[in-house]
Amino acid sequence: MSSYYAADELLVAYLDNQLDPQQRRSLEQRLADEPALAARLALLERSSLPFKQAFAPLLDDAPVLQLQDRWPLAVPVPQRGISRRVLIAAAVGILALGVAGDRAWQHVNQPEDNWRGLVAQYMALYTPETLAGFEGSPAQLASQLQHTSERLGIALPAPKLALKGAELKNARVLAYDDRRIAQLTWLDARFGPLALCIIQQPGKPEAAQSERRQGMNVVYWADGSHSFMLIGHNPATEMATLAERLQRSLSV
């Protein structure tokens, strides 16, 4: 747990522009190389989440000494207040310990579209250069699709994932809380990174709906066992067409 806390504090310092140039370059290299760390950054970047309100009623009951012993701070905390950096890192840590209780969870674990928000912030880090280095062989891509298919319980045949004007670059499994998110990424020749993300989420089938997140267009739907999210910089009408094709292909 202590390593998670240290990473969270470093990431919040990055978001607050509190790192020196060398530290910032070093962290940005890690973000490019470590998908899990980049996903963690996206989680912490959701500054609109009401961490302060969620945890305010719990401050008197928080096991401060226990937390300090378990997670010593890398920098002194001013006695007159708590910085955003320490507050967010500690809040995430407290959630991980499970000492926050239902009141905090109700504030922080808001609607089920949280996973779409997390994916959008993660995808905002992508550029065409991010995907330019993925030049795997057809056999490697087939292996990735097979692995992703097995982990998510959904068939992902490569021929049914072909999109006009976009090259499928990779398939992998990310983590969101204790759940897995499949991410299939294309490089669109005109609009850049494009991704289909899938999460196992039993429930009622839902027709495709559109929204915008992080300056990108999103189309999302559900088939009763999985929820899907297509996200990219393509125009909204084109995204709807691509989503319709994928929805039709993956339902067979």
N, C-alpha and C positions, 0 to 999 in steps of 0.2 A: 504493500500500500504506500509506503513512504516514497517509492520511486514515482508512483502516480502523482503524489502531491507535489514533488519537486518539479515534475514535468508540467503540471498545471500552472504552477507559479511562474515558471519560465515562459509558458505560452501566453499567460495574461500580461506579463511584462512586455512581451512582443506586441500584443494588441494595444498596450498603452504607450508604445514607442519608448520604452524605458531601457532597451538594450543598446549597448554601444555597437558601432558598425561591424566589428569583428564578430560579436555574439550574434548579431542579426543575420549576417551572411552564413554563419555556421548553422543556425537554426533553420534558415530557409533551405539549405542543402539537405538537412535532415527531413524537412517537410516534403521535399521532392522525392526522397528515397524511402520514406516510411509512411505508407498509407494510413496506418493506425494513428500515428502522431498527427497527421493532417486532419483526420476525422476528429481527433480530440480537440484540435484548434477550432474546427467548425462548431463543435459543441460549446466551447467556452466563448466563442464569438457572438453567441446569441445573447447579447447584452440586454436585449429587451425583456428577457425573462426576469421576473420580479424576485431576484435572489434576496434582496434586502428585506422586502416585505415578507417573503416566505419564512425567513429565518429570524426576523425580529422577535416574534413571540417566544422563540426557543432559546434566546441568548442567556437568559437567567438559568436555564436548566442544562446548558451545554457543558460537557465535561472538559473544561478548558485545560486543566492541568494534565489530564490524560492525553488530550490531543497534542499539547505542547511536548510531552514526553515522547509520544509516538512519532510526531512530525515536527521536529525542531525547525524553526523558520530560518531561512538563509540570510535574512536581513532583519534588524530590529524593527519592531512595530511601535510607532509613536503611541504614547499612552492617551493622547487627546482624541484619537480617532482610529478608524480602521480603513485602510486603503481599499480601493476597488480591487487591486491585485490580490491582496490577502483575502478579502471577503469572498471573491468568486472561487479562488482556489480552495479555501477552507470549506465553502458551501458544497462544492463538488465532493470534497473529501468526506464531509459529514454524511452526504447522501450515500457514499460508498460504504461507510460504517453502519449505516442503518439506524443512526441515533436521532435522525431528524423527525421521524414520526410522520403520521398521515397528513398533518396540516401542511408541512413543507412539500410533501409529495404532491398534494393536490394543486399547489401553486406551480411547481416546476414541471410535473409530468402532465402537461396540458394535452389537448386533443391529439387524436391519433395521427394528425398530419405532421406531428413533430419530426417523424423520420424523413418526410419530404423536405422540411426546412433544413435538416442536417445535411441531406444529400445536396441540396441547392448550394449551401455554403461551401461544401467540399468541392462541388463542380465549379464554383466561382474561381477556384485556384488553378483550374485547367486552362492551358493555352494550346494552340496547335503544336508548339514545340514540346509540350508535355507528352504528346502521343507520337511525335515523329520518331522517337527511338524504339517504339514497339514494332519491330519488323520480324516477328516470329513466323515460323513455317506453318503451312496449313495443318501439319500434324500437331504442332505445339498448340495452335488455337483450338483444334479439335479436342485435345487433352484438357485444356482449360474449360471448355464448354461442358465436357463430360463431368469434370470435377464439380463445377458449379451446379450442374443439373442434379447431381447426386445429393449435394448438400442442401439444396432448396426443394427437392422433390418435384421437379418440373422438367419436362423434356425441352431441350434447347438445340435442335438440329441446325447446323450452320446454314443449309440452303434456305431455311425459313426465316433467317435473320438478315438476309440480303436486303440492303436499302439502296435505292438509286442515288448515285452521287456521293455515297459515303462508304468508307472502307472499315470493316469490323477489325478492331485492333486487339482487343483482349477481353477476357472474361475473368472475374475474380469474385471472391466472397469477402465482404466487409462485416464489421460487427457494429450493432446498435443495441446498447444495453446487453441483454442476454440473447439477442436475436441476430439472425444472419440476414445480410442484404446482398443479393447478387447484383453485380454491376457489369453490364456489357457496354463497352465503349467503342464508338465509331469516330472516325475523323472525316467530317463532311468537307468536301473540297471547297465549298463556298463559305460556310458559316462556322467551321471549326469543330470543337469537341461536341459530341452528342452522346447521351447515355440513356440506357434503359435500366432502371433499377427495380428489383423485385424483392418482396418480403413475404414470408409465409404469414398469412393473416386470415384465418377462417372467418367467415361471415357471409353476408348476403352479397350477391353479384351487384356491381355498381356500374352504371354507364359512364362512358368517358366524360370527363370534365376538364376544363382548362383554367389555368391561373398563371401568374407571373411571379417569379422568385429570383432575387439577386440579378435582376435585369435579363433573365432568361425566360423563355416560354416553356410551360409545363403542361403535359396532358397526363391525367391519371385515371385509373379504373381498377376494378376488382372482378375476379371471376368466381368468388366464393371460397377459394382456398389460398389465393395469393392476391396481393395488391401490387400494382404496376405503376411506374412513373417514368415517363419519357421527358427528358429535359435537354434543352440546347438553345442556341442562338438563332435557329431557323425561324422564319416568320410563323406566326400563329396558325395560319391556314395550312402551311406545309407540315407543321408539327401534327396537326389534326389528321392529315392524310397518312403520315408515317405511322402514327399511333394506331389508326384504323387497320393498316396493313399488319402491324405486329400483333394487334389484338386478334385479328382473324387467323394469322398463322399459328399463334401459340395456343389457340383454342381447339385446334384440330388434334 
